[in-house]
Amino acid sequence: MSSKRSAIVLALVSLIGFGLMRGPSLSEDLVGGIEAWAQARAVRAVDVTTCYGCHAEIKAFHTRGKHAKVNCVSCHAGLDTHLQNPDIP
């Protein structure tokens, strides 16, 4: 396992452990967030230049800084449906 992957796994395990110590609602929210993140990562990445055609205001946001290497599917679910029918947000 690469050191980067090991660090991510360790961070997730630590967060889950911390969430379990803090109470059921926080741990449930944390686990739900991790599951959503894992599902988003399993989705095929989109060509972000396609998004810029309609969402020009986010181009600068995604081309500079820490979001430059983050694909839209990392945070936005349902993009396949949205790309097929742009009227669906």
PDB file of N, CA, C and O in Angstrom:
ATOM      1  N   MET A   1       0.853  -1.171   0.000  1.00  0.00           N
ATOM      2  CA  MET A   1       0.000   0.000   0.000  1.00  0.00           C
ATOM      3  C   MET A   1       0.895   1.230   0.000  1.00  0.00           C
ATOM      4  O   MET A   1       1.876   1.272   0.743  1.00  0.00           O
ATOM      5  N   SER A   2       0.583   2.224  -0.810  1.00  0.00           N
ATOM      6  CA  SER A   2       1.410   3.421  -0.872  1.00  0.00           C
ATOM      7  C   SER A   2       1.282   4.218   0.417  1.00  0.00           C
ATOM      8  O   SER A   2       0.308   4.074   1.157  1.00  0.00           O
ATOM      9  N   SER A   3       2.267   5.053   0.674  1.00  0.00           N
ATOM     10  CA  SER A   3       2.236   5.835   1.906  1.00  0.00           C
ATOM     11  C   SER A   3       1.086   6.829   1.893  1.00  0.00           C
ATOM     12  O   SER A   3       0.521   7.122   2.947  1.00  0.00           O
ATOM     13  N   LYS A   4       0.724   7.356   0.723  1.00  0.00           N
ATOM     14  CA  LYS A   4      -0.404   8.282   0.633  1.00  0.00           C
ATOM     15  C   LYS A   4      -1.704   7.558   0.968  1.00  0.00           C
ATOM     16  O   LYS A   4      -2.530   8.073   1.721  1.00  0.00           O
ATOM     17  N   ARG A   5      -1.883   6.360   0.404  1.00  0.00           N
ATOM     18  CA  ARG A   5      -3.094   5.582   0.679  1.00  0.00           C
ATOM     19  C   ARG A   5      -3.136   5.186   2.153  1.00  0.00           C
ATOM     20  O   ARG A   5      -4.198   5.213   2.774  1.00  0.00           O
ATOM     21  N   SER A   6      -1.992   4.822   2.707  1.00  0.00           N
ATOM     22  CA  SER A   6      -1.926   4.460   4.128  1.00  0.00           C
ATOM     23  C   SER A   6      -2.326   5.637   5.001  1.00  0.00           C
ATOM     24  O   SER A   6      -3.041   5.472   5.989  1.00  0.00           O
ATOM     25  N   ALA A   7      -1.869   6.812   4.637  1.00  0.00           N
ATOM     26  CA  ALA A   7      -2.205   8.010   5.411  1.00  0.00           C
ATOM     27  C   ALA A   7      -3.702   8.292   5.341  1.00  0.00           C
ATOM     28  O   ALA A   7      -4.302   8.682   6.343  1.00  0.00           O
ATOM     29  N   ILE A   8      -4.309   8.102   4.184  1.00  0.00           N
ATOM     30  CA  ILE A   8      -5.751   8.329   4.033  1.00  0.00           C
ATOM     31  C   ILE A   8      -6.527   7.321   4.867  1.00  0.00           C
ATOM     32  O   ILE A   8      -7.466   7.687   5.574  1.00  0.00           O
ATOM     33  N   VAL A   9      -6.142   6.064   4.787  1.00  0.00           N
ATOM     34  CA  VAL A   9      -6.819   5.018   5.570  1.00  0.00           C
ATOM     35  C   VAL A   9      -6.676   5.309   7.057  1.00  0.00           C
ATOM     36  O   VAL A   9      -7.654   5.205   7.798  1.00  0.00           O
ATOM     37  N   LEU A  10      -5.487   5.669   7.508  1.00  0.00           N
ATOM     38  CA  LEU A  10      -5.266   5.985   8.910  1.00  0.00           C
ATOM     39  C   LEU A  10      -6.125   7.168   9.344  1.00  0.00           C
ATOM     40  O   LEU A  10      -6.708   7.148  10.428  1.00  0.00           O
ATOM     41  N   ALA A  11      -6.203   8.194   8.507  1.00  0.00           N
ATOM     42  CA  ALA A  11      -7.025   9.361   8.835  1.00  0.00           C
ATOM     43  C   ALA A  11      -8.498   8.983   8.953  1.00  0.00           C
ATOM     44  O   ALA A  11      -9.176   9.415   9.885  1.00  0.00           O
ATOM     45  N   LEU A  12      -8.997   8.179   8.014  1.00  0.00           N
ATOM     46  CA  LEU A  12     -10.398   7.766   8.059  1.00  0.00           C
ATOM     47  C   LEU A  12     -10.686   6.919   9.291  1.00  0.00           C
ATOM     48  O   LEU A  12     -11.707   7.115   9.949  1.00  0.00           O
ATOM     49  N   VAL A  13      -9.806   5.987   9.609  1.00  0.00           N
ATOM     50  CA  VAL A  13      -9.985   5.152  10.794  1.00  0.00           C
ATOM     51  C   VAL A  13      -9.969   6.015  12.050  1.00  0.00           C
ATOM     52  O   VAL A  13     -10.771   5.805  12.960  1.00  0.00           O
ATOM     53  N   SER A  14      -9.067   6.975  12.101  1.00  0.00           N
ATOM     54  CA  SER A  14      -8.996   7.880  13.254  1.00  0.00           C
ATOM     55  C   SER A  14     -10.271   8.695  13.384  1.00  0.00           C
ATOM     56  O   SER A  14     -10.793   8.859  14.487  1.00  0.00           O
ATOM     57  N   LEU A  15     -10.779   9.209  12.267  1.00  0.00           N
ATOM     58  CA  LEU A  15     -12.008   9.993  12.305  1.00  0.00           C
ATOM     59  C   LEU A  15     -13.192   9.156  12.746  1.00  0.00           C
ATOM     60  O   LEU A  15     -14.029   9.625  13.517  1.00  0.00           O
ATOM     61  N   ILE A  16     -13.273   7.935  12.272  1.00  0.00           N
ATOM     62  CA  ILE A  16     -14.361   7.052  12.688  1.00  0.00           C
ATOM     63  C   ILE A  16     -14.251   6.780  14.181  1.00  0.00           C
ATOM     64  O   ILE A  16     -15.245   6.850  14.903  1.00  0.00           O
ATOM     65  N   GLY A  17     -13.049   6.470  14.642  1.00  0.00           N
ATOM     66  CA  GLY A  17     -12.842   6.222  16.068  1.00  0.00           C
ATOM     67  C   GLY A  17     -13.208   7.425  16.906  1.00  0.00           C
ATOM     68  O   GLY A  17     -13.851   7.281  17.945  1.00  0.00           O
ATOM     69  N   PHE A  18     -12.815   8.601  16.477  1.00  0.00           N
ATOM     70  CA  PHE A  18     -13.159   9.830  17.182  1.00  0.00           C
ATOM     71  C   PHE A  18     -14.665  10.032  17.182  1.00  0.00           C
ATOM     72  O   PHE A  18     -15.246  10.421  18.196  1.00  0.00           O
ATOM     73  N   GLY A  19     -15.295   9.768  16.047  1.00  0.00           N
ATOM     74  CA  GLY A  19     -16.743   9.916  15.952  1.00  0.00           C
ATOM     75  C   GLY A  19     -17.465   8.962  16.872  1.00  0.00           C
ATOM     76  O   GLY A  19     -18.472   9.333  17.476  1.00  0.00           O
ATOM     77  N   LEU A  20     -16.974   7.735  16.996  1.00  0.00           N
ATOM     78  CA  LEU A  20     -17.610   6.755  17.881  1.00  0.00           C
ATOM     79  C   LEU A  20     -17.483   7.172  19.339  1.00  0.00           C
ATOM     80  O   LEU A  20     -18.376   6.899  20.142  1.00  0.00           O
ATOM     81  N   MET A  21     -16.376   7.834  19.690  1.00  0.00           N
ATOM     82  CA  MET A  21     -16.178   8.287  21.067  1.00  0.00           C
ATOM     83  C   MET A  21     -17.077   9.476  21.389  1.00  0.00           C
ATOM     84  O   MET A  21     -17.447   9.672  22.546  1.00  0.00           O
ATOM     85  N   ARG A  22     -17.431  10.266  20.387  1.00  0.00           N
ATOM     86  CA  ARG A  22     -18.197  11.482  20.612  1.00  0.00           C
ATOM     87  C   ARG A  22     -19.697  11.236  20.725  1.00  0.00           C
ATOM     88  O   ARG A  22     -20.411  12.083  21.261  1.00  0.00           O
ATOM     89  N   GLY A  23     -20.187  10.120  20.243  1.00  0.00           N
ATOM     90  CA  GLY A  23     -21.617   9.854  20.345  1.00  0.00           C
ATOM     91  C   GLY A  23     -22.161   9.323  19.035  1.00  0.00           C
ATOM     92  O   GLY A  23     -21.522   9.458  17.991  1.00  0.00           O
ATOM     93  N   PRO A  24     -23.342   8.718  19.086  1.00  0.00           N
ATOM     94  CA  PRO A  24     -23.882   8.065  17.895  1.00  0.00           C
ATOM     95  C   PRO A  24     -24.210   9.007  16.746  1.00  0.00           C
ATOM     96  O   PRO A  24     -24.017   8.633  15.590  1.00  0.00           O
ATOM     97  N   SER A  25     -24.694  10.203  17.015  1.00  0.00           N
ATOM     98  CA  SER A  25     -25.085  11.063  15.901  1.00  0.00           C
ATOM     99  C   SER A  25     -23.881  11.510  15.076  1.00  0.00           C
ATOM    100  O   SER A  25     -23.943  11.535  13.847  1.00  0.00           O
ATOM    101  N   LEU A  26     -22.788  11.861  15.748  1.00  0.00           N
ATOM    102  CA  LEU A  26     -21.592  12.278  15.021  1.00  0.00           C
ATOM    103  C   LEU A  26     -21.017  11.117  14.231  1.00  0.00           C
ATOM    104  O   LEU A  26     -20.629  11.291  13.076  1.00  0.00           O
ATOM    105  N   SER A  27     -20.955   9.925  14.836  1.00  0.00           N
ATOM    106  CA  SER A  27     -20.382   8.783  14.129  1.00  0.00           C
ATOM    107  C   SER A  27     -21.256   8.385  12.945  1.00  0.00           C
ATOM    108  O   SER A  27     -20.733   8.003  11.898  1.00  0.00           O
ATOM    109  N   GLU A  28     -22.582   8.468  13.092  1.00  0.00           N
ATOM    110  CA  GLU A  28     -23.472   8.151  11.974  1.00  0.00           C
ATOM    111  C   GLU A  28     -23.276   9.150  10.839  1.00  0.00           C
ATOM    112  O   GLU A  28     -23.230   8.761   9.672  1.00  0.00           O
ATOM    113  N   ASP A  29     -23.162  10.431  11.173  1.00  0.00           N
ATOM    114  CA  ASP A  29     -22.916  11.447  10.149  1.00  0.00           C
ATOM    115  C   ASP A  29     -21.576  11.211   9.471  1.00  0.00           C
ATOM    116  O   ASP A  29     -21.460  11.341   8.253  1.00  0.00           O
ATOM    117  N   LEU A  30     -20.574  10.867  10.250  1.00  0.00           N
ATOM    118  CA  LEU A  30     -19.239  10.640   9.718  1.00  0.00           C
ATOM    119  C   LEU A  30     -19.218   9.434   8.791  1.00  0.00           C
ATOM    120  O   LEU A  30     -18.655   9.496   7.698  1.00  0.00           O
ATOM    121  N   VAL A  31     -19.830   8.335   9.226  1.00  0.00           N
ATOM    122  CA  VAL A  31     -19.870   7.132   8.399  1.00  0.00           C
ATOM    123  C   VAL A  31     -20.663   7.410   7.120  1.00  0.00           C
ATOM    124  O   VAL A  31     -20.260   6.970   6.042  1.00  0.00           O
ATOM    125  N   GLY A  32     -21.773   8.126   7.220  1.00  0.00           N
ATOM    126  CA  GLY A  32     -22.551   8.486   6.033  1.00  0.00           C
ATOM    127  C   GLY A  32     -21.733   9.324   5.065  1.00  0.00           C
ATOM    128  O   GLY A  32     -21.812   9.132   3.851  1.00  0.00           O
ATOM    129  N   GLY A  33     -20.951  10.249   5.596  1.00  0.00           N
ATOM    130  CA  GLY A  33     -20.099  11.081   4.752  1.00  0.00           C
ATOM    131  C   GLY A  33     -19.019  10.274   4.063  1.00  0.00           C
ATOM    132  O   GLY A  33     -18.717  10.500   2.891  1.00  0.00           O
ATOM    133  N   ILE A  34     -18.439   9.336   4.786  1.00  0.00           N
ATOM    134  CA  ILE A  34     -17.397   8.477   4.205  1.00  0.00           C
ATOM    135  C   ILE A  34     -17.992   7.594   3.118  1.00  0.00           C
ATOM    136  O   ILE A  34     -17.369   7.386   2.076  1.00  0.00           O
ATOM    137  N   GLU A  35     -19.193   7.072   3.354  1.00  0.00           N
ATOM    138  CA  GLU A  35     -19.850   6.239   2.336  1.00  0.00           C
ATOM    139  C   GLU A  35     -20.154   7.061   1.089  1.00  0.00           C
ATOM    140  O   GLU A  35     -19.954   6.586  -0.029  1.00  0.00           O
ATOM    141  N   ALA A  36     -20.636   8.292   1.271  1.00  0.00           N
ATOM    142  CA  ALA A  36     -20.918   9.157   0.124  1.00  0.00           C
ATOM    143  C   ALA A  36     -19.637   9.466  -0.642  1.00  0.00           C
ATOM    144  O   ALA A  36     -19.631   9.482  -1.872  1.00  0.00           O
ATOM    145  N   TRP A  37     -18.553   9.712   0.091  1.00  0.00           N
ATOM    146  CA  TRP A  37     -17.267   9.997  -0.551  1.00  0.00           C
ATOM    147  C   TRP A  37     -16.805   8.787  -1.358  1.00  0.00           C
ATOM    148  O   TRP A  37     -16.329   8.936  -2.484  1.00  0.00           O
ATOM    149  N   ALA A  38     -16.943   7.586  -0.787  1.00  0.00           N
ATOM    150  CA  ALA A  38     -16.513   6.369  -1.474  1.00  0.00           C
ATOM    151  C   ALA A  38     -17.343   6.135  -2.734  1.00  0.00           C
ATOM    152  O   ALA A  38     -16.807   5.723  -3.762  1.00  0.00           O
ATOM    153  N   GLN A  39     -18.644   6.394  -2.658  1.00  0.00           N
ATOM    154  CA  GLN A  39     -19.493   6.230  -3.836  1.00  0.00           C
ATOM    155  C   GLN A  39     -19.113   7.236  -4.916  1.00  0.00           C
ATOM    156  O   GLN A  39     -19.080   6.895  -6.098  1.00  0.00           O
ATOM    157  N   ALA A  40     -18.828   8.466  -4.520  1.00  0.00           N
ATOM    158  CA  ALA A  40     -18.430   9.490  -5.496  1.00  0.00           C
ATOM    159  C   ALA A  40     -17.117   9.108  -6.172  1.00  0.00           C
ATOM    160  O   ALA A  40     -16.944   9.335  -7.369  1.00  0.00           O
ATOM    161  N   ARG A  41     -16.192   8.528  -5.406  1.00  0.00           N
ATOM    162  CA  ARG A  41     -14.909   8.116  -5.972  1.00  0.00           C
ATOM    163  C   ARG A  41     -15.073   6.969  -6.953  1.00  0.00           C
ATOM    164  O   ARG A  41     -14.257   6.806  -7.860  1.00  0.00           O
ATOM    165  N   ALA A  42     -16.129   6.166  -6.778  1.00  0.00           N
ATOM    166  CA  ALA A  42     -16.352   5.012  -7.650  1.00  0.00           C
ATOM    167  C   ALA A  42     -16.948   5.433  -8.986  1.00  0.00           C
ATOM    168  O   ALA A  42     -16.916   4.661  -9.945  1.00  0.00           O
ATOM    169  N   VAL A  43     -17.493   6.650  -9.065  1.00  0.00           N
ATOM    170  CA  VAL A  43     -18.105   7.146 -10.290  1.00  0.00           C
ATOM    171  C   VAL A  43     -17.013   7.620 -11.240  1.00  0.00           C
ATOM    172  O   VAL A  43     -16.005   8.181 -10.813  1.00  0.00           O
ATOM    173  N   ARG A  44     -17.223   7.389 -12.522  1.00  0.00           N
ATOM    174  CA  ARG A  44     -16.250   7.799 -13.535  1.00  0.00           C
ATOM    175  C   ARG A  44     -16.117   9.327 -13.556  1.00  0.00           C
ATOM    176  O   ARG A  44     -17.116  10.045 -13.539  1.00  0.00           O
ATOM    177  N   ALA A  45     -14.891   9.804 -13.592  1.00  0.00           N
ATOM    178  CA  ALA A  45     -14.625  11.240 -13.637  1.00  0.00           C
ATOM    179  C   ALA A  45     -15.186  11.843 -14.924  1.00  0.00           C
ATOM    180  O   ALA A  45     -15.247  11.182 -15.960  1.00  0.00           O
ATOM    181  N   VAL A  46     -15.590  13.102 -14.840  1.00  0.00           N
ATOM    182  CA  VAL A  46     -16.118  13.799 -16.009  1.00  0.00           C
ATOM    183  C   VAL A  46     -15.053  14.736 -16.563  1.00  0.00           C
ATOM    184  O   VAL A  46     -14.112  15.107 -15.861  1.00  0.00           O
ATOM    185  N   ASP A  47     -15.209  15.111 -17.821  1.00  0.00           N
ATOM    186  CA  ASP A  47     -14.340  16.110 -18.437  1.00  0.00           C
ATOM    187  C   ASP A  47     -14.808  17.471 -17.933  1.00  0.00           C
ATOM    188  O   ASP A  47     -15.860  17.958 -18.347  1.00  0.00           O
ATOM    189  N   VAL A  48     -14.036  18.086 -17.044  1.00  0.00           N
ATOM    190  CA  VAL A  48     -14.474  19.328 -16.405  1.00  0.00           C
ATOM    191  C   VAL A  48     -14.658  20.469 -17.401  1.00  0.00           C
ATOM    192  O   VAL A  48     -15.404  21.408 -17.123  1.00  0.00           O
ATOM    193  N   THR A  49     -14.003  20.410 -18.539  1.00  0.00           N
ATOM    194  CA  THR A  49     -14.203  21.477 -19.535  1.00  0.00           C
ATOM    195  C   THR A  49     -15.638  21.476 -20.054  1.00  0.00           C
ATOM    196  O   THR A  49     -16.134  22.510 -20.503  1.00  0.00           O
ATOM    197  N   THR A  50     -16.309  20.326 -19.996  1.00  0.00           N
ATOM    198  CA  THR A  50     -17.718  20.255 -20.361  1.00  0.00           C
ATOM    199  C   THR A  50     -18.542  21.092 -19.388  1.00  0.00           C
ATOM    200  O   THR A  50     -19.477  21.782 -19.794  1.00  0.00           O
ATOM    201  N   CYS A  51     -18.200  21.033 -18.122  1.00  0.00           N
ATOM    202  CA  CYS A  51     -18.925  21.782 -17.094  1.00  0.00           C
ATOM    203  C   CYS A  51     -18.766  23.296 -17.288  1.00  0.00           C
ATOM    204  O   CYS A  51     -19.705  24.058 -17.059  1.00  0.00           O
ATOM    205  N   TYR A  52     -17.576  23.719 -17.711  1.00  0.00           N
ATOM    206  CA  TYR A  52     -17.303  25.141 -17.851  1.00  0.00           C
ATOM    207  C   TYR A  52     -18.182  25.798 -18.907  1.00  0.00           C
ATOM    208  O   TYR A  52     -18.389  27.010 -18.849  1.00  0.00           O
ATOM    209  N   GLY A  53     -18.705  25.043 -19.867  1.00  0.00           N
ATOM    210  CA  GLY A  53     -19.571  25.606 -20.889  1.00  0.00           C
ATOM    211  C   GLY A  53     -20.802  26.286 -20.299  1.00  0.00           C
ATOM    212  O   GLY A  53     -21.247  27.319 -20.801  1.00  0.00           O
ATOM    213  N   CYS A  54     -21.351  25.707 -19.233  1.00  0.00           N
ATOM    214  CA  CYS A  54     -22.537  26.264 -18.579  1.00  0.00           C
ATOM    215  C   CYS A  54     -22.212  26.922 -17.244  1.00  0.00           C
ATOM    216  O   CYS A  54     -22.965  27.768 -16.761  1.00  0.00           O
ATOM    217  N   HIS A  55     -21.094  26.532 -16.653  1.00  0.00           N
ATOM    218  CA  HIS A  55     -20.744  27.011 -15.320  1.00  0.00           C
ATOM    219  C   HIS A  55     -19.421  27.776 -15.365  1.00  0.00           C
ATOM    220  O   HIS A  55     -18.463  27.411 -14.683  1.00  0.00           O
ATOM    221  N   ALA A  56     -19.376  28.824 -16.162  1.00  0.00           N
ATOM    222  CA  ALA A  56     -18.142  29.592 -16.351  1.00  0.00           C
ATOM    223  C   ALA A  56     -17.627  30.181 -15.038  1.00  0.00           C
ATOM    224  O   ALA A  56     -16.421  30.359 -14.869  1.00  0.00           O
ATOM    225  N   GLU A  57     -18.532  30.482 -14.113  1.00  0.00           N
ATOM    226  CA  GLU A  57     -18.128  31.104 -12.849  1.00  0.00           C
ATOM    227  C   GLU A  57     -17.266  30.199 -11.982  1.00  0.00           C
ATOM    228  O   GLU A  57     -16.570  30.682 -11.089  1.00  0.00           O
ATOM    229  N   ILE A  58     -17.301  28.894 -12.228  1.00  0.00           N
ATOM    230  CA  ILE A  58     -16.483  27.991 -11.419  1.00  0.00           C
ATOM    231  C   ILE A  58     -15.158  27.630 -12.078  1.00  0.00           C
ATOM    232  O   ILE A  58     -14.337  26.933 -11.481  1.00  0.00           O
ATOM    233  N   LYS A  59     -14.947  28.090 -13.282  1.00  0.00           N
ATOM    234  CA  LYS A  59     -13.711  27.739 -13.988  1.00  0.00           C
ATOM    235  C   LYS A  59     -12.483  28.195 -13.198  1.00  0.00           C
ATOM    236  O   LYS A  59     -11.556  27.411 -12.995  1.00  0.00           O
ATOM    237  N   ALA A  60     -12.466  29.431 -12.757  1.00  0.00           N
ATOM    238  CA  ALA A  60     -11.321  29.939 -11.995  1.00  0.00           C
ATOM    239  C   ALA A  60     -11.152  29.165 -10.689  1.00  0.00           C
ATOM    240  O   ALA A  60     -10.029  28.903 -10.259  1.00  0.00           O
ATOM    241  N   PHE A  61     -12.262  28.804 -10.065  1.00  0.00           N
ATOM    242  CA  PHE A  61     -12.241  28.046  -8.818  1.00  0.00           C
ATOM    243  C   PHE A  61     -11.568  26.697  -9.014  1.00  0.00           C
ATOM    244  O   PHE A  61     -10.818  26.246  -8.149  1.00  0.00           O
ATOM    245  N   HIS A  62     -11.829  26.049 -10.149  1.00  0.00           N
ATOM    246  CA  HIS A  62     -11.302  24.715 -10.397  1.00  0.00           C
ATOM    247  C   HIS A  62      -9.972  24.690 -11.135  1.00  0.00           C
ATOM    248  O   HIS A  62      -9.360  23.629 -11.248  1.00  0.00           O
ATOM    249  N   THR A  63      -9.521  25.800 -11.626  1.00  0.00           N
ATOM    250  CA  THR A  63      -8.250  25.794 -12.350  1.00  0.00           C
ATOM    251  C   THR A  63      -7.097  26.323 -11.506  1.00  0.00           C
ATOM    252  O   THR A  63      -5.942  26.262 -11.928  1.00  0.00           O
ATOM    253  N   ARG A  64      -7.395  26.837 -10.331  1.00  0.00           N
ATOM    254  CA  ARG A  64      -6.356  27.370  -9.446  1.00  0.00           C
ATOM    255  C   ARG A  64      -6.460  26.739  -8.076  1.00  0.00           C
ATOM    256  O   ARG A  64      -7.507  26.214  -7.696  1.00  0.00           O
ATOM    257  N   GLY A  65      -5.396  26.794  -7.359  1.00  0.00           N
ATOM    258  CA  GLY A  65      -5.392  26.382  -5.966  1.00  0.00           C
ATOM    259  C   GLY A  65      -5.600  24.897  -5.753  1.00  0.00           C
ATOM    260  O   GLY A  65      -5.313  24.078  -6.625  1.00  0.00           O
ATOM    261  N   LYS A  66      -6.109  24.565  -4.567  1.00  0.00           N
ATOM    262  CA  LYS A  66      -6.205  23.171  -4.161  1.00  0.00           C
ATOM    263  C   LYS A  66      -7.297  22.397  -4.893  1.00  0.00           C
ATOM    264  O   LYS A  66      -7.327  21.170  -4.799  1.00  0.00           O
ATOM    265  N   HIS A  67      -8.184  23.054  -5.611  1.00  0.00           N
ATOM    266  CA  HIS A  67      -9.235  22.348  -6.350  1.00  0.00           C
ATOM    267  C   HIS A  67      -8.837  22.015  -7.788  1.00  0.00           C
ATOM    268  O   HIS A  67      -9.625  21.420  -8.523  1.00  0.00           O
ATOM    269  N   ALA A  68      -7.642  22.388  -8.190  1.00  0.00           N
ATOM    270  CA  ALA A  68      -7.212  22.188  -9.576  1.00  0.00           C
ATOM    271  C   ALA A  68      -7.193  20.717  -9.981  1.00  0.00           C
ATOM    272  O   ALA A  68      -7.398  20.403 -11.154  1.00  0.00           O
ATOM    273  N   LYS A  69      -6.951  19.809  -9.035  1.00  0.00           N
ATOM    274  CA  LYS A  69      -6.877  18.390  -9.366  1.00  0.00           C
ATOM    275  C   LYS A  69      -8.097  17.605  -8.874  1.00  0.00           C
ATOM    276  O   LYS A  69      -8.086  16.375  -8.869  1.00  0.00           O
ATOM    277  N   VAL A  70      -9.144  18.320  -8.461  1.00  0.00           N
ATOM    278  CA  VAL A  70     -10.351  17.671  -7.952  1.00  0.00           C
ATOM    279  C   VAL A  70     -11.393  17.634  -9.060  1.00  0.00           C
ATOM    280  O   VAL A  70     -11.753  18.671  -9.617  1.00  0.00           O
ATOM    281  N   ASN A  71     -11.874  16.445  -9.373  1.00  0.00           N
ATOM    282  CA  ASN A  71     -12.900  16.306 -10.403  1.00  0.00           C
ATOM    283  C   ASN A  71     -14.263  16.623  -9.811  1.00  0.00           C
ATOM    284  O   ASN A  71     -14.482  16.429  -8.616  1.00  0.00           O
ATOM    285  N   CYS A  72     -15.169  17.105 -10.629  1.00  0.00           N
ATOM    286  CA  CYS A  72     -16.510  17.494 -10.184  1.00  0.00           C
ATOM    287  C   CYS A  72     -17.242  16.357  -9.464  1.00  0.00           C
ATOM    288  O   CYS A  72     -17.984  16.609  -8.514  1.00  0.00           O
ATOM    289  N   VAL A  73     -17.040  15.102  -9.908  1.00  0.00           N
ATOM    290  CA  VAL A  73     -17.744  13.970  -9.289  1.00  0.00           C
ATOM    291  C   VAL A  73     -17.293  13.715  -7.858  1.00  0.00           C
ATOM    292  O   VAL A  73     -17.953  12.979  -7.125  1.00  0.00           O
ATOM    293  N   SER A  74     -16.174  14.314  -7.450  1.00  0.00           N
ATOM    294  CA  SER A  74     -15.715  14.125  -6.075  1.00  0.00           C
ATOM    295  C   SER A  74     -16.683  14.734  -5.069  1.00  0.00           C
ATOM    296  O   SER A  74     -16.762  14.281  -3.927  1.00  0.00           O
ATOM    297  N   CYS A  75     -17.416  15.754  -5.487  1.00  0.00           N
ATOM    298  CA  CYS A  75     -18.355  16.426  -4.585  1.00  0.00           C
ATOM    299  C   CYS A  75     -19.794  16.422  -5.090  1.00  0.00           C
ATOM    300  O   CYS A  75     -20.726  16.588  -4.302  1.00  0.00           O
ATOM    301  N   HIS A  76     -19.982  16.235  -6.379  1.00  0.00           N
ATOM    302  CA  HIS A  76     -21.320  16.333  -6.968  1.00  0.00           C
ATOM    303  C   HIS A  76     -21.769  14.990  -7.526  1.00  0.00           C
ATOM    304  O   HIS A  76     -21.204  14.495  -8.501  1.00  0.00           O
ATOM    305  N   ALA A  77     -22.777  14.409  -6.909  1.00  0.00           N
ATOM    306  CA  ALA A  77     -23.322  13.129  -7.362  1.00  0.00           C
ATOM    307  C   ALA A  77     -24.331  13.369  -8.488  1.00  0.00           C
ATOM    308  O   ALA A  77     -24.885  14.461  -8.606  1.00  0.00           O
ATOM    309  N   GLY A  78     -24.564  12.363  -9.299  1.00  0.00           N
ATOM    310  CA  GLY A  78     -25.579  12.434 -10.343  1.00  0.00           C
ATOM    311  C   GLY A  78     -25.168  13.210 -11.584  1.00  0.00           C
ATOM    312  O   GLY A  78     -26.027  13.659 -12.343  1.00  0.00           O
ATOM    313  N   LEU A  79     -23.881  13.372 -11.799  1.00  0.00           N
ATOM    314  CA  LEU A  79     -23.443  14.161 -12.953  1.00  0.00           C
ATOM    315  C   LEU A  79     -23.732  13.480 -14.281  1.00  0.00           C
ATOM    316  O   LEU A  79     -23.951  14.163 -15.281  1.00  0.00           O
ATOM    317  N   ASP A  80     -23.737  12.152 -14.316  1.00  0.00           N
ATOM    318  CA  ASP A  80     -24.079  11.474 -15.571  1.00  0.00           C
ATOM    319  C   ASP A  80     -25.476  11.874 -16.023  1.00  0.00           C
ATOM    320  O   ASP A  80     -25.692  12.170 -17.198  1.00  0.00           O
ATOM    321  N   THR A  81     -26.425  11.882 -15.090  1.00  0.00           N
ATOM    322  CA  THR A  81     -27.797  12.278 -15.400  1.00  0.00           C
ATOM    323  C   THR A  81     -27.841  13.745 -15.807  1.00  0.00           C
ATOM    324  O   THR A  81     -28.515  14.101 -16.774  1.00  0.00           O
ATOM    325  N   HIS A  82     -27.129  14.593 -15.078  1.00  0.00           N
ATOM    326  CA  HIS A  82     -27.107  16.024 -15.368  1.00  0.00           C
ATOM    327  C   HIS A  82     -26.513  16.300 -16.751  1.00  0.00           C
ATOM    328  O   HIS A  82     -27.019  17.148 -17.486  1.00  0.00           O
ATOM    329  N   LEU A  83     -25.453  15.593 -17.101  1.00  0.00           N
ATOM    330  CA  LEU A  83     -24.836  15.802 -18.411  1.00  0.00           C
ATOM    331  C   LEU A  83     -25.732  15.337 -19.550  1.00  0.00           C
ATOM    332  O   LEU A  83     -25.698  15.914 -20.637  1.00  0.00           O
ATOM    333  N   GLN A  84     -26.535  14.299 -19.315  1.00  0.00           N
ATOM    334  CA  GLN A  84     -27.461  13.838 -20.334  1.00  0.00           C
ATOM    335  C   GLN A  84     -28.643  14.786 -20.505  1.00  0.00           C
ATOM    336  O   GLN A  84     -29.174  14.940 -21.605  1.00  0.00           O
ATOM    337  N   ASN A  85     -29.053  15.423 -19.394  1.00  0.00           N
ATOM    338  CA  ASN A  85     -30.164  16.373 -19.419  1.00  0.00           C
ATOM    339  C   ASN A  85     -29.813  17.549 -18.512  1.00  0.00           C
ATOM    340  O   ASN A  85     -30.110  17.518 -17.318  1.00  0.00           O
ATOM    341  N   PRO A  86     -29.181  18.588 -19.069  1.00  0.00           N
ATOM    342  CA  PRO A  86     -28.703  19.728 -18.266  1.00  0.00           C
ATOM    343  C   PRO A  86     -29.803  20.471 -17.499  1.00  0.00           C
ATOM    344  O   PRO A  86     -29.499  21.250 -16.595  1.00  0.00           O
ATOM    345  N   ASP A  87     -31.072  20.244 -17.843  1.00  0.00           N
ATOM    346  CA  ASP A  87     -32.151  20.890 -17.096  1.00  0.00           C
ATOM    347  C   ASP A  87     -32.326  20.295 -15.699  1.00  0.00           C
ATOM    348  O   ASP A  87     -32.945  20.905 -14.827  1.00  0.00           O
ATOM    349  N   ILE A  88     -31.768  19.088 -15.497  1.00  0.00           N
ATOM    350  CA  ILE A  88     -31.816  18.459 -14.180  1.00  0.00           C
ATOM    351  C   ILE A  88     -30.579  18.911 -13.419  1.00  0.00           C
ATOM    352  O   ILE A  88     -29.459  18.602 -13.826  1.00  0.00           O
ATOM    353  N   PRO A  89     -30.764  19.643 -12.313  1.00  0.00           N
ATOM    354  CA  PRO A  89     -29.597  20.166 -11.563  1.00  0.00           C
ATOM    355  C   PRO A  89     -28.776  19.087 -10.903  1.00  0.00           C
ATOM    356  O   PRO A  89     -27.778  19.384 -10.248  1.00  0.00           O
TER     357      PRO A  89
END
